[in-house]
Amino acid sequence: MKNNNCSDCSEKTVEGRAVIDKETGLLCVDLNCQDYETDKDILVPYVCTTCGETTWKTKSPTEQKK
């Protein structure tokens, strides 16, 4: 949930990877892994490490190789 008083969102946002937890079936975000093995557009979470605000962006295959 976004903290409206957070001033760190533009500087302390890290790219993550969306994964399904095998035990619970919940959608989770892994901040330690950014490997994408696909030639399709993917939806990537960007999470502020201060307040937890999550922004989802689409990455194309050409952006993934950078």
N, C-alpha and C positions, 0 to 999 in steps of 0.2 A: 504494500500500500504506500502511496506517495506521501511524503512528508512535505507539505507546502512551504515549510521554512527551510528546506534543504537548499544550500547554495553549491553543493558538490556534484550535482547530477551531470553537469557538462564536463567536469574534469575527472571524476572518479567512476566512470561507467566502464564496465568490462564486458567483453563479448563472451557469451556462454554457448551451451548446446542444450537443446531440449531433448529430454529422454523420458521414457515411460518406466516408472519403478516397477520391477517385476513382482514384488511382494504385494503392493497395494493397488497397482494399476493407475496411480496418479501421475500426471504430467509434472516433471521436475526439471530444474535447470542445473546443469553441471557447469561450474565456472572454471574448472581446471582442464577442460578439453575443448579444442576448437578444430578437430580434424573432421573434415567432411568428404566422404568418398562418394560423390554423386555428380552426375552431369546435368542435374536439374536444378531449377531455382529452389532455394531452401529458405525457411523462415527461421531467423536467428534472434535470440533474446539478448538484449543489452541491459545489464543490471547495475544500478548505482550501488556501490559498496557501502555507502553511508546510510541511505534511507530505504533502499530496496526497490525503488521505482524501476519497473521493467518496461522497456520499449522494444517492440518487435519490428524487425526490418527484414526485407527480402534480399538475399544475396544471389547473384547470378553465378554460373560456373566460372566465368572469367574473374570475378571478384574473389572467389574462393581460393584461387591459386596464388594470390598475392601474399 
